[in-house]
Amino acid sequence: MNMKSSEEEILILNSVREFLKRDVAPYAHALEAKDEYPQEISDKMAELGLFGITISQKYGGLGVSASTFAKIMEEIATVWMSVGGIIGSHLMMARFVERFGSDEMKSKYLAKFASGELRGGIALTEPDVGTDLQGMRMRAERDGDEYVINGTKMWITNSLKGNILAVLVKTDPKVQPAHKGMSLLLVPREAGYVPSKLDKLGYRGIDTCGIEFCDVRVPVENLIGGDEGRGLQQTLSGLELGRINVAARGTGIARACLEESLAYAQTRKTFGKPICEHQAIQIKLADMATRVEASRLLNEQAAQAIDDGRRCDLEAGMAKLFATEAAVENSMEAMRIHGAYGYSKEYNIERYYRDAPLLAIGEGTNELQRIIIAKQLVEKYPV
Ligand SMILES: Cc1cc2nc3c(=O)[nH]c(=O)nc-3n(C[C@H](O)[C@H](O)[C@H](O)COP(=O)(O)OP(=O)(O)OC[C@H]3O[C@@H](n4cnc5c(N)ncnc54)[C@H](O)[C@@H]3O)c2cc1C
């Protein structure tokens, strides 16, 4: 990183920290408890340019590196992970358009994505299919200059409050292998899909929905990349950055759990001394801190690979796996350290404990991450 970009990064991170302290931290607890969408926070994120952080400056974005993006997402997740979700899948959608879209598509959409005028996400999962995406059923049939979309998506974040989605569809349900019949379409809300909000354990406030598509029509120009049959490849290559995003959130939650536990352990006393002087608590704090540092280092390595223009499936997969398990483990340890107060709705710990497991499920489950990592190791080191 050169001096100029390092200075820019410091400025951006400082303004993100200031925004989190002033506009998010005081409101997160109440909004989360009511499962209320943080509209004002979302609007302030647009003012700050956060809807365009990874979009090129050419289109009005900030064009930050993957490394800076990871640091921003970590900061946000230390305060309230749901706020990161507002821009997380939105930026993945923008990345699909910027990497694979035609010049017309980029000019039409990217500036609006960057300003937050258009906000959205990615719709891959269906009621019967999450991991095994090739088994998906949503159909898009060509009718003259339009595609007609029918089917159901499930668990789609940003689909109620947002106004556009990148939707994975089957343009040819018969072809084998099945991925050759899969395509990505940009579908604006006004085309007529109907989202219904789901009730969730954590990741509350932000809108995650089931969505019905009934004869929803979009022009053929909305096919990302212009050729049918490339949707799954486009999706999977975009998910590299998605995994860095999720790993950064894991690091953020793991860090929040550590910081709050470290402070609490120095003030809470038992048997005449602060609990941080009991060896059982010291071991927990040491393990928690080590997990935070290791998560960040793994993710920095993956992000640096993207910034250098290298593929980083293996590194991003390891970072995602480790950092999200770190979040799950640290939230449990934070609860133990806080004793009954960790179990109380008054403290943040129970929120971290409810938010963390999503990270082990989303953006490729950790079971699948392990399988992918092992396969890549065997490929890389054949005997
Ligand atoms: C809050 C929330 C927000 C989400 N937001 C979005 C979104 O914005 N867009 C979107 O498209 N999706 C979203 N998702 C969906 C998420 O990506 C999927 O839940 C995830 O991909 C897993 O799919 P599944 O739930 O269908 O599990 P399944 O694929 O049914 O898997 C069930 C279990 O089987 C395991 N498993 C599956 N296959 C294998 C295998 N080959 N070997 C070993 N184990 C296996 C899995 O690891 C898992 O433990 C969201 C989910 C949640 C909970």
The ligand as an SDF file (V2000), in Angstrom:
LIG
                    3D

 53 58  0  0  0  0  0  0  0  0999 V2000
  -30.1670  -14.2830    7.5810 C   0  0  0  0  0  0  0  0  0  0  0  0
  -29.8600  -14.8780    6.2490 C   0  0  0  0  0  0  0  0  0  0  0  0
  -29.6070  -14.0520    5.1650 C   0  0  0  0  0  0  0  0  0  0  0  0
  -29.3790  -14.5940    3.8930 C   0  0  0  0  0  0  0  0  0  0  0  0
  -29.2310  -13.7510    2.8260 N   0  0  0  0  0  0  0  0  0  0  0  0
  -29.1530  -14.2910    1.5750 C   0  0  0  0  0  0  0  0  0  0  0  0
  -29.1310  -13.4370    0.4100 C   0  0  0  0  0  0  0  0  0  0  0  0
  -29.1240  -12.2010    0.5140 O   0  0  0  0  0  0  0  0  0  0  0  0
  -29.1330  -14.0220   -0.8110 N   0  0  0  0  0  0  0  0  0  0  0  0
  -29.1400  -15.3770   -0.9770 C   0  0  0  0  0  0  0  0  0  0  0  0
  -29.1550  -15.8350   -2.1130 O   0  0  0  0  0  0  0  0  0  0  0  0
  -29.1540  -16.2140    0.1040 N   0  0  0  0  0  0  0  0  0  0  0  0
  -29.1400  -15.7090    1.3620 C   0  0  0  0  0  0  0  0  0  0  0  0
  -29.1760  -16.5320    2.4620 N   0  0  0  0  0  0  0  0  0  0  0  0
  -29.1880  -17.9820    2.2520 C   0  0  0  0  0  0  0  0  0  0  0  0
  -27.8590  -18.6620    2.5230 C   0  0  0  0  0  0  0  0  0  0  0  0
  -26.9160  -18.2900    1.5450 O   0  0  0  0  0  0  0  0  0  0  0  0
  -28.1280  -20.1820    2.5430 C   0  0  0  0  0  0  0  0  0  0  0  0
  -28.8550  -20.4270    3.7260 O   0  0  0  0  0  0  0  0  0  0  0  0
  -26.8740  -21.0010    2.4950 C   0  0  0  0  0  0  0  0  0  0  0  0
  -26.3030  -20.9470    1.2120 O   0  0  0  0  0  0  0  0  0  0  0  0
  -27.1270  -22.4850    2.8550 C   0  0  0  0  0  0  0  0  0  0  0  0
  -28.1720  -23.0070    2.1050 O   0  0  0  0  0  0  0  0  0  0  0  0
  -29.3850  -23.7770    2.8160 P   0  0  0  0  0  0  0  0  0  0  0  0
  -29.8340  -22.9640    3.9550 O   0  0  0  0  0  0  0  0  0  0  0  0
  -30.3670  -24.1210    1.7530 O   0  0  0  0  0  0  0  0  0  0  0  0
  -28.7480  -25.0810    3.3970 O   0  0  0  0  0  0  0  0  0  0  0  0
  -28.5650  -26.4890    2.6260 P   0  0  0  0  0  0  0  0  0  0  0  0
  -27.8490  -26.2800    1.3380 O   0  0  0  0  0  0  0  0  0  0  0  0
  -29.8530  -27.2010    2.5760 O   0  0  0  0  0  0  0  0  0  0  0  0
  -27.5840  -27.2530    3.6270 O   0  0  0  0  0  0  0  0  0  0  0  0
  -28.0560  -27.8540    4.8320 C   0  0  0  0  0  0  0  0  0  0  0  0
  -26.8670  -28.4460    5.5860 C   0  0  0  0  0  0  0  0  0  0  0  0
  -26.2460  -29.4660    4.7800 O   0  0  0  0  0  0  0  0  0  0  0  0
  -24.8650  -29.1570    4.6210 C   0  0  0  0  0  0  0  0  0  0  0  0
  -24.4480  -29.6100    3.2770 N   0  0  0  0  0  0  0  0  0  0  0  0
  -25.0240  -29.3110    2.0930 C   0  0  0  0  0  0  0  0  0  0  0  0
  -24.3660  -29.8990    1.0950 N   0  0  0  0  0  0  0  0  0  0  0  0
  -23.3310  -30.5770    1.6460 C   0  0  0  0  0  0  0  0  0  0  0  0
  -22.2630  -31.3830    1.1280 C   0  0  0  0  0  0  0  0  0  0  0  0
  -22.1000  -31.5870   -0.1680 N   0  0  0  0  0  0  0  0  0  0  0  0
  -21.3930  -31.9180    2.0190 N   0  0  0  0  0  0  0  0  0  0  0  0
  -21.5160  -31.6860    3.3440 C   0  0  0  0  0  0  0  0  0  0  0  0
  -22.4850  -30.9390    3.8970 N   0  0  0  0  0  0  0  0  0  0  0  0
  -23.3760  -30.3920    3.0550 C   0  0  0  0  0  0  0  0  0  0  0  0
  -24.7600  -27.6390    4.7610 C   0  0  0  0  0  0  0  0  0  0  0  0
  -23.4460  -27.2550    5.1060 O   0  0  0  0  0  0  0  0  0  0  0  0
  -25.7620  -27.4240    5.8820 C   0  0  0  0  0  0  0  0  0  0  0  0
  -25.1500  -27.7430    7.1100 O   0  0  0  0  0  0  0  0  0  0  0  0
  -29.3580  -16.0130    3.7420 C   0  0  0  0  0  0  0  0  0  0  0  0
  -29.5420  -16.8420    4.8490 C   0  0  0  0  0  0  0  0  0  0  0  0
  -29.7970  -16.2930    6.0810 C   0  0  0  0  0  0  0  0  0  0  0  0
  -30.0310  -17.2180    7.2490 C   0  0  0  0  0  0  0  0  0  0  0  0
  1  2  1  0
  2  3  1  0
  2 52  2  0
  3  4  2  0
  4  5  1  0
  4 50  1  0
  5  6  2  0
  6  7  1  0
  6 13  1  0
  7  8  2  0
  7  9  1  0
  9 10  1  0
 10 11  2  0
 10 12  1  0
 12 13  2  0
 13 14  1  0
 14 15  1  0
 14 50  1  0
 15 16  1  0
 16 17  1  0
 16 18  1  0
 18 19  1  0
 18 20  1  0
 20 21  1  0
 20 22  1  0
 22 23  1  0
 23 24  1  0
 24 25  2  0
 24 26  1  0
 24 27  1  0
 27 28  1  0
 28 29  2  0
 28 30  1  0
 28 31  1  0
 31 32  1  0
 32 33  1  0
 33 34  1  0
 33 48  1  0
 34 35  1  0
 35 36  1  0
 35 46  1  0
 36 37  1  0
 36 45  1  0
 37 38  2  0
 38 39  1  0
 39 40  1  0
 39 45  2  0
 40 41  1  0
 40 42  2  0
 42 43  1  0
 43 44  2  0
 44 45  1  0
 46 47  1  0
 46 48  1  0
 48 49  1  0
 50 51  2  0
 51 52  1  0
 52 53  1  0
M  END
$$$$
